[in-house]
Amino acid sequence: MRIAATALVAATLAMAMTAPAQSQTQATQPQGQTQAPVTSSASSSASESTSASSSAPVYTAADEAAGRAGDIAALHRTLQHYIDAKDFKTAVVWARLGADKDDTACEMALAKLLSGNDLGPPDLLHAYMWADIAAAKHDPDLGADAGDLRDEIRHKMDTDQIMDAKAAEGKWRAAHHH
């Protein structure tokens, strides 16, 4: 049975938030801010999410401003909020914001959001690009999942589409000095 894409994105964000802090994530957070786990109603029952949400930070409107200012934990909570609300377009915007900040979890979330499934129309070129960018980091917590996702997307593409995705990735890397 295939897991719904919303559950996969939620699991990716939850894994990223509970993994040891990465130096890139720490560098993008405002001083004095720490990461906290994201709760996911997509991966737990209603009773579990109610009890978990009482002890874990939950999305607030202030998270949007903090996320835009570079607080990765707030950005993750905001992204998860829009995924849970099934607001595909806004979730893509937030995932892209984090991906442009070089956050592996957001790159994975963006790849999953753009791969279609139950979240909206597929954009396989960009889904492949973001999965490949995440996989290239060899992140010990998300790298294997990124490679698997990239391979899954690649099987839906022809050679020309893969070449176009690689070209788009090269342009993104050049623009972001990677």
N, C-alpha and C positions, 0 to 999 in steps of 0.2 A: 504494500500500500504506500502510495506516495504522500509524503508529508506536505501539507499546504505551505505555500511560500511565506505566508505571514508568520507561521510557526518557525520556519527556517531563519527568517530575518530576526525574529525575537530571540531565538537561540544564539545566533551569532552575536548580537548585541549583549546578551546576558553573559556569554562566554568572555567577551572582550572586557566587560566591566568587572568580572571576578578574577581575571588573569592578573599576574604581577604587572605593575605599572611599567610601561615602556618609556624610555627616555624621550621619544618624540612626543608622547602624550603629555608627559610632565612638562615639557618645554612649552606646550601650547596652552596650558592652563594658567589662569591668573594666580598670583601668589596667594597662599592661604586656602586654596580650593583643593579638595581631594576627590578622588573618584569614589563612587558608590555603586552598588549593584543596581541594575535595572530590573524591575519586576515585570513579568510578562504574563498577561492573562491568556495569551495564545498557547502557552505551554503548561498551564496549571489550571486546576479546577477553580470555580468561583470561590469556594470556601478557602482554598489555599491562597489565592491571590488576595483575598480580603485580609487574612492573617499576615501574609508577607508584606502587604503594602503598609501595614501599621508600623513596621520596623524599618522599612527601606524607603529611601527618597522616592517620591512620586512626582510626576510632571506638574509644574505650576507655570503660569503665564510668564513668570520671571525667567524660566529656563530658556525661553526663546532669545531674550536679550543676552543672557549669559552665554548661550551657545554661539550666537553671532560674535561675541567678544572673545571667543576662544576657549571657553570652558567645555572640554570634550564630554565630560559626564552630563552636563546640562544639554548638550547637543544630542547625545545618545537618548536621553529621556524624551526630548522633543521629537526626535525621529520615531521612537517607539510609540509615542502618543498618536502621531499621525498614521502609523501603521495600524495600531489598534482601532483607530477611527475609520480605517479603510479609505483614507484620503490619499490615494495613490500619487496624485500630482504634487501635493505638498510634501509627502514623504520623500519623493525623488529629489525635491529641492533641498531638503535637509540632509539627505544622504550625500548629495553632491557637495554641499558645503563642507561636510566632514571629510569627504574623499579629497577635495582640493586642499585640505589641511593635512593630507598624508596619513589619515587615520585608517588603518587596515579594516577595522570592523565596519566603518562606513563604506569603504570600497566594496567589501563583500555584500553589504546590505544593498548598495546601489546595483551591483551585478545581479543580485537576486530579484530586486524590484524590476529591473529592465529585462529580465529573462522571460517575462510573461507570467505564466502560471495563473494564479487566481488574483493577481494584483493589478493587472492592466495589460495593455497591448505590448507585445514584445518589441524590443529594440536590441536584436541579437548582436549587432556590431558593437554597441557600447557596453552591453552586458559582458561580452567576451573581453573587451578592453579592460574593464574594471576588475574582472576576475583575474586576468593575467597580471595586472599591476599588483594586486594583493598577493597572488601566488609567488611573484618574483621576490617578495620580501622574505620568504622562508620563515614567516612568523611561527614560532613553535606552537602557538595556540590556535591559529587560524590558517596557517599555510597549506596543510593537507586538504582542508575543506575548500580553500580557494582553488587549488589545483584540480580537485574533483569537479567543482562547479564549472571551471573553465573547460574541462574536458567534456562535460555534459553539454555545454553550450556549443562547443566546437562541432559535435556530432550533428547538430542541427543546421550547420553552415556549409557552404561550398568553399572551395579554395580561394576564389576571388573575394568573398566576404571576409574570410580570415585575413587575407592580405590587407584589405581595407581597414579592418580592426587594428592590425599591427601598425599601419600608417597613422591612424588616429591616435594610437597610444604613443607613438614616437613624437607626434606634434604636442601632445599633452605633456610628455616628459620634458621636451625642449622648452616649453612655455613655463614649466614649473621647476626647471633646473635639476631634473633627476637624471 
